[in-house]
Amino acid sequence: MIMDQELLLSNEQDIGAGAGTQVSTNTIDMGAAKPIGQGRQMYVVIIIDESFAGSTSINFQVVTDTEETLSSPTVQIETGAIAIGSLTAGRAAIVLPIGSAIGTEERYLGLNYVEAGSSSSAGKVTAFVALDPPHNN
């Protein structure tokens, strides 16, 4: 698996700093980006860098929007609520398959991190778009 800096959505982003919805640090400008995937299946890969503590669950959402700030996003695909106890550092990555044409109707692609329950006191992720899913041995 090759990781491209231009396809990086979060780099050890601290999403355990509060309850509610947080947006990925970076977005991908699908209008300015060179064609990626060229008809191939693509994936959003989320790696847990620091274990979560405090909240009940997190829903990871791949979103698109006409605005770079993702202020009124359209959810393209989501994990549903994942229990905090299963989001520990070093476990297998969360992989969401996305279509090769995602983002063609709205220009920007990013992630929403939606926490449920009380505010987390810890939790960091790295997330990016890849052409191949990671293979865990």
A tleap script that builds the chain and sets N, CA, C and O, in Angstrom:
source leaprc.protein.ff14SB
mol = sequence {
  NMET ILE MET ASP GLN GLU LEU LEU LEU SER
  ASN GLU GLN ASP ILE GLY ALA GLY ALA GLY
  THR GLN VAL SER THR ASN THR ILE ASP MET
  GLY ALA ALA LYS PRO ILE GLY GLN GLY ARG
  GLN MET TYR VAL VAL ILE ILE ILE ASP GLU
  SER PHE ALA GLY SER THR SER ILE ASN PHE
  GLN VAL VAL THR ASP THR GLU GLU THR LEU
  SER SER PRO THR VAL GLN ILE GLU THR GLY
  ALA ILE ALA ILE GLY SER LEU THR ALA GLY
  ARG ALA ALA ILE VAL LEU PRO ILE GLY SER
  ALA ILE GLY THR GLU GLU ARG TYR LEU GLY
  LEU ASN TYR VAL GLU ALA GLY SER SER SER
  SER ALA GLY LYS VAL THR ALA PHE VAL ALA
  LEU ASP PRO PRO HIE ASN CASN
}
set mol.1.N position { 0.843 -1.170 0.000 }
set mol.1.CA position { 0.000 0.000 0.000 }
set mol.1.C position { 0.892 1.239 0.000 }
set mol.1.O position { 1.838 1.339 0.781 }
set mol.2.N position { 0.575 2.172 -0.884 }
set mol.2.CA position { 1.324 3.415 -0.986 }
set mol.2.C position { 0.456 4.543 -0.444 }
set mol.2.O position { -0.714 4.662 -0.807 }
set mol.3.N position { 1.034 5.376 0.431 }
set mol.3.CA position { 0.298 6.506 0.982 }
set mol.3.C position { 0.814 7.786 0.340 }
set mol.3.O position { 2.020 8.030 0.302 }
set mol.4.N position { -0.110 8.603 -0.165 }
set mol.4.CA position { 0.211 9.841 -0.854 }
set mol.4.C position { -0.160 11.025 0.041 }
set mol.4.O position { -1.278 11.081 0.554 }
set mol.5.N position { 0.762 11.968 0.236 }
set mol.5.CA position { 0.522 13.141 1.073 }
set mol.5.C position { -0.714 13.916 0.618 }
set mol.5.O position { -1.429 14.474 1.450 }
set mol.6.N position { -0.975 13.958 -0.679 }
set mol.6.CA position { -2.125 14.689 -1.218 }
set mol.6.C position { -3.451 14.005 -0.884 }
set mol.6.O position { -4.511 14.617 -1.013 }
set mol.7.N position { -3.401 12.755 -0.461 }
set mol.7.CA position { -4.601 11.989 -0.143 }
set mol.7.C position { -4.755 11.769 1.365 }
set mol.7.O position { -5.566 10.952 1.800 }
set mol.8.N position { -3.973 12.503 2.155 }
set mol.8.CA position { -4.009 12.400 3.609 }
set mol.8.C position { -5.142 13.266 4.158 }
set mol.8.O position { -5.180 14.470 3.908 }
set mol.9.N position { -6.060 12.659 4.903 }
set mol.9.CA position { -7.185 13.385 5.487 }
set mol.9.C position { -6.911 13.799 6.927 }
set mol.9.O position { -7.289 14.897 7.335 }
set mol.10.N position { -6.263 12.939 7.699 }
set mol.10.CA position { -5.916 13.228 9.096 }
set mol.10.C position { -4.548 12.621 9.381 }
set mol.10.O position { -4.259 11.497 8.972 }
set mol.11.N position { -3.707 13.376 10.087 }
set mol.11.CA position { -2.384 12.879 10.450 }
set mol.11.C position { -2.249 12.951 11.967 }
set mol.11.O position { -1.948 14.004 12.528 }
set mol.12.N position { -2.475 11.817 12.618 }
set mol.12.CA position { -2.485 11.746 14.079 }
set mol.12.C position { -3.379 12.850 14.665 }
set mol.12.O position { -3.033 13.500 15.651 }
set mol.13.N position { -4.534 13.037 14.025 }
set mol.13.CA position { -5.489 14.057 14.471 }
set mol.13.C position { -6.123 13.630 15.780 }
set mol.13.O position { -6.599 12.503 15.921 }
set mol.14.N position { -6.121 14.557 16.742 }
set mol.14.CA position { -6.715 14.311 18.054 }
set mol.14.C position { -8.215 14.517 17.941 }
set mol.14.O position { -8.693 15.651 17.937 }
set mol.15.N position { -8.961 13.418 17.848 }
set mol.15.CA position { -10.418 13.541 17.782 }
set mol.15.C position { -11.056 13.158 19.112 }
set mol.15.O position { -12.279 13.099 19.236 }
set mol.16.N position { -10.214 12.900 20.094 }
set mol.16.CA position { -10.707 12.595 21.426 }
set mol.16.C position { -10.801 13.832 22.294 }
set mol.16.O position { -10.872 13.727 23.519 }
set mol.17.N position { -10.801 15.009 21.672 }
set mol.17.CA position { -10.778 16.263 22.431 }
set mol.17.C position { -12.172 16.796 22.755 }
set mol.17.O position { -12.292 17.855 23.371 }
set mol.18.N position { -13.206 16.099 22.361 }
set mol.18.CA position { -14.541 16.595 22.676 }
set mol.18.C position { -15.626 15.766 22.017 }
set mol.18.O position { -15.389 15.109 21.003 }
set mol.19.N position { -16.807 15.797 22.592 }
set mol.19.CA position { -17.938 15.053 22.045 }
set mol.19.C position { -18.490 15.780 20.823 }
set mol.19.O position { -18.164 16.940 20.572 }
set mol.20.N position { -19.319 15.088 20.081 }
set mol.20.CA position { -19.941 15.683 18.910 }
set mol.20.C position { -19.202 15.313 17.641 }
set mol.20.O position { -18.491 14.309 17.598 }
set mol.21.N position { -19.370 16.122 16.613 }
set mol.21.CA position { -18.774 15.842 15.304 }
set mol.21.C position { -17.535 16.691 15.082 }
set mol.21.O position { -17.556 17.905 15.283 }
set mol.22.N position { -16.464 16.048 14.668 }
set mol.22.CA position { -15.250 16.741 14.265 }
set mol.22.C position { -14.974 16.394 12.812 }
set mol.22.O position { -15.319 15.307 12.348 }
set mol.23.N position { -14.355 17.313 12.104 }
set mol.23.CA position { -14.069 17.157 10.681 }
set mol.23.C position { -12.584 16.867 10.500 }
set mol.23.O position { -11.755 17.364 11.261 }
set mol.24.N position { -12.248 16.063 9.496 }
set mol.24.CA position { -10.845 15.775 9.213 }
set mol.24.C position { -10.076 17.075 8.985 }
set mol.24.O position { -10.617 18.044 8.452 }
set mol.25.N position { -8.817 17.080 9.393 }
set mol.25.CA position { -7.970 18.248 9.248 }
set mol.25.C position { -7.842 18.665 7.794 }
set mol.25.O position { -7.850 19.856 7.484 }
set mol.26.N position { -7.726 17.705 6.912 }
set mol.26.CA position { -7.540 17.964 5.489 }
set mol.26.C position { -8.741 17.487 4.681 }
set mol.26.O position { -9.486 16.603 5.102 }
set mol.27.N position { -8.907 18.094 3.513 }
set mol.27.CA position { -9.887 17.629 2.545 }
set mol.27.C position { -9.166 17.388 1.228 }
set mol.27.O position { -8.068 17.897 1.004 }
set mol.28.N position { -9.789 16.613 0.370 }
set mol.28.CA position { -9.245 16.380 -0.961 }
set mol.28.C position { -10.110 17.150 -1.942 }
set mol.28.O position { -11.325 16.961 -1.989 }
set mol.29.N position { -9.483 18.020 -2.727 }
set mol.29.CA position { -10.181 18.799 -3.737 }
set mol.29.C position { -10.284 17.943 -4.994 }
set mol.29.O position { -9.339 17.850 -5.777 }
set mol.30.N position { -11.444 17.320 -5.174 }
set mol.30.CA position { -11.636 16.419 -6.308 }
set mol.30.C position { -11.720 17.182 -7.631 }
set mol.30.O position { -11.545 16.592 -8.697 }
set mol.31.N position { -11.987 18.489 -7.568 }
set mol.31.CA position { -12.035 19.297 -8.782 }
set mol.31.C position { -10.652 19.639 -9.295 }
set mol.31.O position { -10.447 19.791 -10.500 }
set mol.32.N position { -9.695 19.762 -8.370 }
set mol.32.CA position { -8.336 20.125 -8.763 }
set mol.32.C position { -7.411 18.915 -8.818 }
set mol.32.O position { -6.324 18.984 -9.390 }
set mol.33.N position { -7.844 17.809 -8.223 }
set mol.33.CA position { -6.981 16.625 -8.153 }
set mol.33.C position { -6.825 15.980 -9.516 }
set mol.33.O position { -7.734 16.004 -10.347 }
set mol.34.N position { -5.664 15.410 -9.723 }
set mol.34.CA position { -5.473 14.592 -10.916 }
set mol.34.C position { -6.373 13.383 -10.765 }
set mol.34.O position { -6.674 12.969 -9.645 }
set mol.35.N position { -6.806 12.815 -11.871 }
set mol.35.CA position { -7.664 11.630 -11.747 }
set mol.35.C position { -6.968 10.548 -10.915 }
set mol.35.O position { -5.848 10.140 -11.220 }
set mol.36.N position { -7.634 10.105 -9.885 }
set mol.36.CA position { -7.077 9.029 -9.073 }
set mol.36.C position { -7.957 7.808 -9.218 }
set mol.36.O position { -9.175 7.924 -9.352 }
set mol.37.N position { -7.368 6.684 -9.191 }
set mol.37.CA position { -8.125 5.450 -9.285 }
set mol.37.C position { -8.408 5.014 -10.702 }
set mol.37.O position { -8.354 3.822 -11.007 }
set mol.38.N position { -8.706 5.954 -11.571 }
set mol.38.CA position { -9.026 5.675 -12.960 }
set mol.38.C position { -9.938 4.469 -13.096 }
set mol.38.O position { -9.620 3.504 -13.791 }
set mol.39.N position { -11.090 4.541 -12.415 }
set mol.39.CA position { -12.084 3.481 -12.498 }
set mol.39.C position { -11.877 2.335 -11.529 }
set mol.39.O position { -12.698 1.419 -11.477 }
set mol.40.N position { -10.803 2.362 -10.763 }
set mol.40.CA position { -10.533 1.303 -9.784 }
set mol.40.C position { -11.221 1.605 -8.470 }
set mol.40.O position { -11.516 2.758 -8.155 }
set mol.41.N position { -11.472 0.557 -7.711 }
set mol.41.CA position { -11.987 0.695 -6.354 }
set mol.41.C position { -10.959 1.436 -5.509 }
set mol.41.O position { -9.767 1.137 -5.584 }
set mol.42.N position { -11.404 2.402 -4.706 }
set mol.42.CA position { -10.526 3.109 -3.785 }
set mol.42.C position { -11.018 2.854 -2.362 }
set mol.42.O position { -12.123 2.353 -2.152 }
set mol.43.N position { -10.177 3.208 -1.390 }
set mol.43.CA position { -10.488 2.932 0.011 }
set mol.43.C position { -10.101 4.121 0.882 }
set mol.43.O position { -9.093 4.783 0.630 }
set mol.44.N position { -10.902 4.388 1.900 }
set mol.44.CA position { -10.479 5.285 2.973 }
set mol.44.C position { -9.980 4.369 4.083 }
set mol.44.O position { -10.692 3.471 4.534 }
set mol.45.N position { -8.755 4.608 4.512 }
set mol.45.CA position { -8.107 3.797 5.546 }
set mol.45.C position { -7.959 4.657 6.793 }
set mol.45.O position { -7.418 5.762 6.734 }
set mol.46.N position { -8.440 4.147 7.921 }
set mol.46.CA position { -8.364 4.869 9.195 }
set mol.46.C position { -7.541 4.021 10.158 }
set mol.46.O position { -7.875 2.868 10.430 }
set mol.47.N position { -6.469 4.603 10.665 }
set mol.47.CA position { -5.576 3.913 11.594 }
set mol.47.C position { -5.708 4.570 12.967 }
set mol.47.O position { -5.658 5.795 13.080 }
set mol.48.N position { -5.874 3.767 13.994 }
set mol.48.CA position { -5.969 4.285 15.363 }
set mol.48.C position { -4.550 4.462 15.901 }
set mol.48.O position { -3.834 3.487 16.130 }
set mol.49.N position { -4.156 5.722 16.097 }
set mol.49.CA position { -2.811 6.033 16.598 }
set mol.49.C position { -2.748 6.055 18.120 }
set mol.49.O position { -1.727 5.701 18.710 }
set mol.50.N position { -3.847 6.472 18.755 }
set mol.50.CA position { -3.930 6.528 20.212 }
set mol.50.C position { -5.308 6.005 20.608 }
set mol.50.O position { -6.320 6.419 20.043 }
set mol.51.N position { -5.343 5.105 21.571 }
set mol.51.CA position { -6.605 4.509 22.017 }
set mol.51.C position { -7.565 5.577 22.532 }
set mol.51.O position { -7.150 6.604 23.069 }
set mol.52.N position { -8.852 5.311 22.355 }
set mol.52.CA position { -9.896 6.244 22.789 }
set mol.52.C position { -10.298 5.955 24.227 }
set mol.52.O position { -10.213 4.821 24.698 }
set mol.53.N position { -10.735 6.999 24.910 }
set mol.53.CA position { -11.214 6.873 26.283 }
set mol.53.C position { -12.297 7.916 26.509 }
set mol.53.O position { -12.159 9.066 26.092 }
set mol.54.N position { -13.362 7.515 27.164 }
set mol.54.CA position { -14.371 8.483 27.586 }
set mol.54.C position { -15.719 8.352 26.932 }
set mol.54.O position { -16.709 8.120 27.627 }
set mol.55.N position { -15.805 8.491 25.627 }
set mol.55.CA position { -17.115 8.449 24.986 }
set mol.55.C position { -17.564 6.997 24.801 }
set mol.55.O position { -16.819 6.065 25.105 }
set mol.56.N position { -18.773 6.818 24.304 }
set mol.56.CA position { -19.356 5.489 24.137 }
set mol.56.C position { -18.945 4.844 22.827 }
set mol.56.O position { -18.521 3.688 22.797 }
set mol.57.N position { -19.076 5.617 21.721 }
set mol.57.CA position { -18.775 5.081 20.391 }
set mol.57.C position { -18.425 6.206 19.431 }
set mol.57.O position { -18.641 7.383 19.719 }
set mol.58.N position { -17.878 5.816 18.279 }
set mol.58.CA position { -17.567 6.759 17.203 }
set mol.58.C position { -18.066 6.185 15.886 }
set mol.58.O position { -17.921 4.992 15.617 }
set mol.59.N position { -18.654 7.051 15.073 }
set mol.59.CA position { -19.080 6.708 13.720 }
set mol.59.C position { -18.153 7.465 12.771 }
set mol.59.O position { -18.088 8.694 12.813 }
set mol.60.N position { -17.442 6.737 11.921 }
set mol.60.CA position { -16.559 7.346 10.931 }
set mol.60.C position { -17.354 7.505 9.639 }
set mol.60.O position { -17.900 6.530 9.123 }
set mol.61.N position { -17.423 8.732 9.113 }
set mol.61.CA position { -18.212 9.014 7.920 }
set mol.61.C position { -17.334 9.610 6.819 }
set mol.61.O position { -16.625 10.590 7.045 }
set mol.62.N position { -17.385 9.009 5.621 }
set mol.62.CA position { -16.772 9.604 4.439 }
set mol.62.C position { -17.807 10.575 3.887 }
set mol.62.O position { -18.941 10.192 3.601 }
set mol.63.N position { -17.403 11.848 3.740 }
set mol.63.CA position { -18.348 12.882 3.325 }
set mol.63.C position { -17.808 13.669 2.134 }
set mol.63.O position { -16.602 13.717 1.896 }
set mol.64.N position { -18.728 14.282 1.395 }
set mol.64.CA position { -18.374 15.210 0.332 }
set mol.64.C position { -19.149 16.504 0.559 }
set mol.64.O position { -20.163 16.522 1.258 }
set mol.65.N position { -18.657 17.586 -0.041 }
set mol.65.CA position { -19.317 18.879 0.114 }
set mol.65.C position { -18.873 19.799 -1.024 }
set mol.65.O position { -17.851 19.562 -1.667 }
set mol.66.N position { -19.642 20.830 -1.256 }
set mol.66.CA position { -19.263 21.847 -2.229 }
set mol.66.C position { -18.290 22.849 -1.614 }
set mol.66.O position { -17.637 23.600 -2.339 }
set mol.67.N position { -18.188 22.869 -0.283 }
set mol.67.CA position { -17.302 23.775 0.450 }
set mol.67.C position { -16.127 23.004 1.060 }
set mol.67.O position { -16.299 21.900 1.575 }
set mol.68.N position { -14.943 23.596 0.997 }
set mol.68.CA position { -13.739 22.952 1.526 }
set mol.68.C position { -13.824 22.687 3.023 }
set mol.68.O position { -13.201 21.749 3.519 }
set mol.69.N position { -14.583 23.496 3.747 }
set mol.69.CA position { -14.714 23.347 5.198 }
set mol.69.C position { -15.658 22.205 5.582 }
set mol.69.O position { -15.798 21.892 6.764 }
set mol.70.N position { -16.298 21.591 4.609 }
set mol.70.CA position { -17.261 20.502 4.834 }
set mol.70.C position { -18.359 20.939 5.799 }
set mol.70.O position { -18.756 20.178 6.681 }
set mol.71.N position { -18.850 22.173 5.629 }
set mol.71.CA position { -19.838 22.740 6.542 }
set mol.71.C position { -21.236 22.157 6.384 }
set mol.71.O position { -22.016 22.179 7.336 }
set mol.72.N position { -21.571 21.640 5.217 }
set mol.72.CA position { -22.874 20.982 5.019 }
set mol.72.C position { -22.657 19.717 4.184 }
set mol.72.O position { -23.055 19.641 3.022 }
set mol.73.N position { -22.015 18.731 4.810 }
set mol.73.CA position { -21.574 17.548 4.061 }
set mol.73.C position { -22.693 16.575 3.712 }
set mol.73.O position { -23.739 16.522 4.360 }
set mol.74.N position { -22.425 15.810 2.659 }
set mol.74.CA position { -23.261 14.683 2.281 }
set mol.74.C position { -22.516 13.420 2.689 }
set mol.74.O position { -21.379 13.209 2.266 }
set mol.75.N position { -23.142 12.580 3.504 }
set mol.75.CA position { -22.504 11.333 3.928 }
set mol.75.C position { -22.565 10.343 2.768 }
set mol.75.O position { -23.641 10.026 2.262 }
set mol.76.N position { -21.400 9.864 2.359 }
set mol.76.CA position { -21.310 8.905 1.261 }
set mol.76.C position { -21.329 7.463 1.773 }
set mol.76.O position { -21.993 6.597 1.204 }
set mol.77.N position { -20.596 7.228 2.847 }
set mol.77.CA position { -20.523 5.899 3.465 }
set mol.77.C position { -20.085 6.101 4.908 }
set mol.77.O position { -19.366 7.052 5.212 }
set mol.78.N position { -20.514 5.213 5.797 }
set mol.78.CA position { -20.151 5.339 7.204 }
set mol.78.C position { -20.017 3.958 7.838 }
set mol.78.O position { -20.526 2.962 7.325 }
set mol.79.N position { -19.315 3.933 8.970 }
set mol.79.CA position { -19.107 2.669 9.668 }
set mol.79.C position { -20.277 2.308 10.559 }
set mol.79.O position { -20.475 1.135 10.875 }
set mol.80.N position { -21.061 3.305 10.971 }
set mol.80.CA position { -22.011 3.086 12.047 }
set mol.80.C position { -21.244 3.183 13.354 }
set mol.80.O position { -20.019 3.310 13.347 }
set mol.81.N position { -21.940 3.125 14.457 }
set mol.81.CA position { -21.308 3.290 15.761 }
set mol.81.C position { -20.352 2.138 16.056 }
set mol.81.O position { -20.741 0.971 16.010 }
set mol.82.N position { -19.110 2.473 16.356 }
set mol.82.CA position { -18.102 1.488 16.758 }
set mol.82.C position { -17.785 1.755 18.222 }
set mol.82.O position { -17.441 2.877 18.592 }
set mol.83.N position { -17.898 0.737 19.048 }
set mol.83.CA position { -17.651 0.878 20.485 }
set mol.83.C position { -16.218 1.337 20.745 }
set mol.83.O position { -15.274 0.844 20.128 }
set mol.84.N position { -16.072 2.283 21.664 }
set mol.84.CA position { -14.767 2.834 22.021 }
set mol.84.C position { -13.784 1.741 22.430 }
set mol.84.O position { -12.598 1.819 22.108 }
set mol.85.N position { -14.271 0.728 23.136 }
set mol.85.CA position { -13.398 -0.348 23.605 }
set mol.85.C position { -12.678 -1.088 22.491 }
set mol.85.O position { -11.622 -1.674 22.726 }
set mol.86.N position { -13.225 -1.074 21.288 }
set mol.86.CA position { -12.584 -1.773 20.173 }
set mol.86.C position { -11.647 -0.865 19.380 }
set mol.86.O position { -10.994 -1.324 18.443 }
set mol.87.N position { -11.574 0.411 19.738 }
set mol.87.CA position { -10.718 1.357 19.018 }
set mol.87.C position { -9.422 1.595 19.777 }
set mol.87.O position { -9.177 2.687 20.289 }
set mol.88.N position { -8.604 0.567 19.842 }
set mol.88.CA position { -7.327 0.675 20.540 }
set mol.88.C position { -6.182 0.753 19.539 }
set mol.88.O position { -6.236 0.162 18.460 }
set mol.89.N position { -5.172 1.474 19.907 }
set mol.89.CA position { -3.997 1.637 19.046 }
set mol.89.C position { -3.379 0.278 18.732 }
set mol.89.O position { -3.315 -0.606 19.588 }
set mol.90.N position { -2.931 0.131 17.505 }
set mol.90.CA position { -2.259 -1.091 17.102 }
set mol.90.C position { -3.164 -2.159 16.531 }
set mol.90.O position { -2.670 -3.149 15.991 }
set mol.91.N position { -4.463 -1.995 16.629 }
set mol.91.CA position { -5.377 -2.964 16.025 }
set mol.91.C position { -5.447 -2.730 14.528 }
set mol.91.O position { -4.942 -1.728 14.022 }
set mol.92.N position { -6.075 -3.655 13.825 }
set mol.92.CA position { -6.220 -3.546 12.380 }
set mol.92.C position { -6.905 -2.240 11.996 }
set mol.92.O position { -7.736 -1.720 12.741 }
set mol.93.N position { -6.553 -1.725 10.844 }
set mol.93.CA position { -7.124 -0.477 10.352 }
set mol.93.C position { -8.596 -0.667 9.987 }
set mol.93.O position { -9.037 -1.771 9.669 }
set mol.94.N position { -9.344 0.436 10.041 }
set mol.94.CA position { -10.719 0.464 9.559 }
set mol.94.C position { -10.638 0.844 8.086 }
set mol.94.O position { -10.034 1.859 7.739 }
set mol.95.N position { -11.241 0.039 7.221 }
set mol.95.CA position { -11.162 0.267 5.781 }
set mol.95.C position { -12.570 0.422 5.223 }
set mol.95.O position { -13.419 -0.454 5.388 }
set mol.96.N position { -12.806 1.558 4.558 }
set mol.96.CA position { -14.102 1.824 3.939 }
set mol.96.C position { -13.929 1.889 2.427 }
set mol.96.O position { -13.244 2.785 1.935 }
set mol.97.N position { -14.525 0.973 1.676 }
set mol.97.CA position { -14.436 1.045 0.220 }
set mol.97.C position { -15.278 2.214 -0.301 }
set mol.97.O position { -16.429 2.393 0.096 }
set mol.98.N position { -14.691 2.989 -1.181 }
set mol.98.CA position { -15.435 4.081 -1.805 }
set mol.98.C position { -15.347 3.904 -3.316 }
set mol.98.O position { -14.355 3.387 -3.827 }
set mol.99.N position { -16.359 4.323 -4.011 }
set mol.99.CA position { -16.370 4.202 -5.472 }
set mol.99.C position { -15.340 5.107 -6.118 }
set mol.99.O position { -14.933 6.105 -5.524 }
set mol.100.N position { -14.921 4.776 -7.307 }
set mol.100.CA position { -13.926 5.577 -8.011 }
set mol.100.C position { -14.487 6.919 -8.450 }
set mol.100.O position { -13.719 7.833 -8.750 }
set mol.101.N position { -15.816 7.063 -8.497 }
set mol.101.CA position { -16.427 8.311 -8.946 }
set mol.101.C position { -16.870 9.190 -7.783 }
set mol.101.O position { -17.496 10.227 -8.002 }
set mol.102.N position { -16.555 8.794 -6.540 }
set mol.102.CA position { -16.996 9.579 -5.384 }
set mol.102.C position { -16.423 10.990 -5.466 }
set mol.102.O position { -15.267 11.181 -5.841 }
set mol.103.N position { -17.231 11.957 -5.117 }
set mol.103.CA position { -16.776 13.337 -5.134 }
set mol.103.C position { -16.983 14.039 -6.463 }
set mol.103.O position { -16.627 15.211 -6.591 }
set mol.104.N position { -17.546 13.368 -7.454 }
set mol.104.CA position { -17.724 14.019 -8.741 }
set mol.104.C position { -18.897 14.983 -8.730 }
set mol.104.O position { -18.936 15.908 -9.543 }
set mol.105.N position { -19.850 14.793 -7.836 }
set mol.105.CA position { -20.985 15.704 -7.746 }
set mol.105.C position { -20.686 16.863 -6.795 }
set mol.105.O position { -21.180 17.974 -6.989 }
set mol.106.N position { -19.886 16.602 -5.778 }
set mol.106.CA position { -19.440 17.641 -4.850 }
set mol.106.C position { -17.916 17.635 -4.866 }
set mol.106.O position { -17.289 16.578 -4.940 }
set mol.107.N position { -17.343 18.801 -4.798 }
set mol.107.CA position { -15.916 18.957 -5.071 }
set mol.107.C position { -14.975 18.413 -4.007 }
set mol.107.O position { -13.907 17.900 -4.342 }
set mol.108.N position { -15.344 18.513 -2.724 }
set mol.108.CA position { -14.412 18.191 -1.643 }
set mol.108.C position { -14.786 16.900 -0.929 }
set mol.108.O position { -15.964 16.614 -0.715 }
set mol.109.N position { -13.772 16.125 -0.565 }
set mol.109.CA position { -13.946 14.849 0.133 }
set mol.109.C position { -13.216 14.932 1.461 }
set mol.109.O position { -12.101 15.449 1.529 }
set mol.110.N position { -13.839 14.425 2.516 }
set mol.110.CA position { -13.208 14.421 3.832 }
set mol.110.C position { -13.872 13.404 4.735 }
set mol.110.O position { -14.606 12.531 4.272 }
set mol.111.N position { -13.611 13.521 6.021 }
set mol.111.CA position { -14.186 12.617 7.015 }
set mol.111.C position { -14.864 13.403 8.119 }
set mol.111.O position { -14.420 14.490 8.488 }
set mol.112.N position { -15.941 12.846 8.641 }
set mol.112.CA position { -16.544 13.301 9.889 }
set mol.112.C position { -16.285 12.229 10.923 }
set mol.112.O position { -16.409 11.037 10.641 }
set mol.113.N position { -15.921 12.658 12.128 }
set mol.113.CA position { -15.760 11.765 13.265 }
set mol.113.C position { -16.880 12.117 14.236 }
set mol.113.O position { -16.857 13.185 14.848 }
set mol.114.N position { -17.858 11.230 14.381 }
set mol.114.CA position { -19.043 11.536 15.179 }
set mol.114.C position { -19.013 10.710 16.461 }
set mol.114.O position { -19.210 9.495 16.436 }
set mol.115.N position { -18.762 11.388 17.585 }
set mol.115.CA position { -18.705 10.714 18.885 }
set mol.115.C position { -20.076 10.711 19.546 }
set mol.115.O position { -20.840 11.670 19.432 }
set mol.116.N position { -20.371 9.624 20.234 }
set mol.116.CA position { -21.606 9.523 21.017 }
set mol.116.C position { -21.227 9.342 22.477 }
set mol.116.O position { -20.191 8.754 22.786 }
set mol.117.N position { -22.058 9.842 23.366 }
set mol.117.CA position { -21.786 9.733 24.792 }
set mol.117.C position { -21.015 10.930 25.289 }
set mol.117.O position { -21.008 11.987 24.658 }
set mol.118.N position { -20.368 10.757 26.421 }
set mol.118.CA position { -19.626 11.866 27.019 }
set mol.118.C position { -18.357 12.158 26.231 }
set mol.118.O position { -17.948 11.372 25.377 }
set mol.119.N position { -17.753 13.273 26.521 }
set mol.119.CA position { -16.550 13.715 25.829 }
set mol.119.C position { -15.382 12.757 26.061 }
set mol.119.O position { -15.159 12.298 27.181 }
set mol.120.N position { -14.644 12.463 24.999 }
set mol.120.CA position { -13.450 11.626 25.119 }
set mol.120.C position { -12.306 12.419 25.729 }
set mol.120.O position { -12.242 13.643 25.610 }
set mol.121.N position { -11.421 11.714 26.373 }
set mol.121.CA position { -10.231 12.355 26.914 }
set mol.121.C position { -8.989 11.971 26.114 }
set mol.121.O position { -7.910 12.516 26.348 }
set mol.122.N position { -9.132 11.041 25.176 }
set mol.122.CA position { -8.001 10.610 24.356 }
set mol.122.C position { -8.529 9.983 23.078 }
set mol.122.O position { -9.679 9.551 23.015 }
set mol.123.N position { -7.676 9.938 22.057 }
set mol.123.CA position { -8.008 9.282 20.811 }
set mol.123.C position { -7.479 10.028 19.607 }
set mol.123.O position { -7.895 11.157 19.345 }
set mol.124.N position { -6.555 9.405 18.861 }
set mol.124.CA position { -5.970 10.016 17.666 }
set mol.124.C position { -6.053 9.041 16.497 }
set mol.124.O position { -5.954 7.825 16.666 }
set mol.125.N position { -6.239 9.615 15.297 }
set mol.125.CA position { -6.320 8.798 14.084 }
set mol.125.C position { -5.500 9.405 12.960 }
set mol.125.O position { -5.279 10.615 12.909 }
set mol.126.N position { -5.055 8.537 12.062 }
set mol.126.CA position { -4.509 8.918 10.770 }
set mol.126.C position { -5.436 8.307 9.742 }
set mol.126.O position { -5.798 7.135 9.848 }
set mol.127.N position { -5.825 9.095 8.740 }
set mol.127.CA position { -6.746 8.609 7.719 }
set mol.127.C position { -6.313 9.115 6.352 }
set mol.127.O position { -5.827 10.238 6.217 }
set mol.128.N position { -6.495 8.272 5.341 }
set mol.128.CA position { -6.077 8.630 3.989 }
set mol.128.C position { -6.846 7.807 2.968 }
set mol.128.O position { -7.463 6.797 3.304 }
set mol.129.N position { -6.802 8.249 1.723 }
set mol.129.CA position { -7.395 7.509 0.617 }
set mol.129.C position { -6.290 6.695 -0.037 }
set mol.129.O position { -5.193 7.199 -0.275 }
set mol.130.N position { -6.587 5.425 -0.329 }
set mol.130.CA position { -5.607 4.529 -0.936 }
set mol.130.C position { -6.246 3.755 -2.079 }
set mol.130.O position { -7.459 3.545 -2.099 }
set mol.131.N position { -5.421 3.333 -3.026 }
set mol.131.CA position { -5.905 2.499 -4.124 }
set mol.131.C position { -6.004 1.034 -3.721 }
set mol.131.O position { -6.764 0.268 -4.313 }
set mol.132.N position { -5.234 0.657 -2.717 }
set mol.132.CA position { -5.242 -0.729 -2.250 }
set mol.132.C position { -5.463 -0.744 -0.756 }
set mol.132.O position { -4.902 0.088 -0.042 }
set mol.133.N position { -6.281 -1.687 -0.255 }
set mol.133.CA position { -6.465 -1.778 1.188 }
set mol.133.C position { -5.220 -2.346 1.847 }
set mol.133.O position { -4.453 -3.066 1.208 }
set mol.134.N position { -5.009 -2.025 3.129 }
set mol.134.CA position { -3.856 -2.611 3.817 }
set mol.134.C position { -4.067 -4.102 4.014 }
set mol.134.O position { -5.195 -4.572 4.160 }
set mol.135.N position { -2.979 -4.828 4.016 }
set mol.135.CA position { -3.047 -6.270 4.259 }
set mol.135.C position { -2.406 -6.554 5.593 }
set mol.135.O position { -1.216 -6.307 5.789 }
set mol.136.N position { -3.198 -7.075 6.512 }
set mol.136.CA position { -2.694 -7.412 7.836 }
set mol.136.C position { -2.220 -8.853 7.849 }
set mol.136.O position { -2.961 -9.770 7.495 }
set mol.137.N position { -0.983 -9.035 8.260 }
set mol.137.CA position { -0.430 -10.398 8.289 }
set mol.137.C position { -0.634 -11.043 9.633 }
set mol.137.O position { -0.231 -12.189 9.835 }
savepdb mol mol.pdb
quit
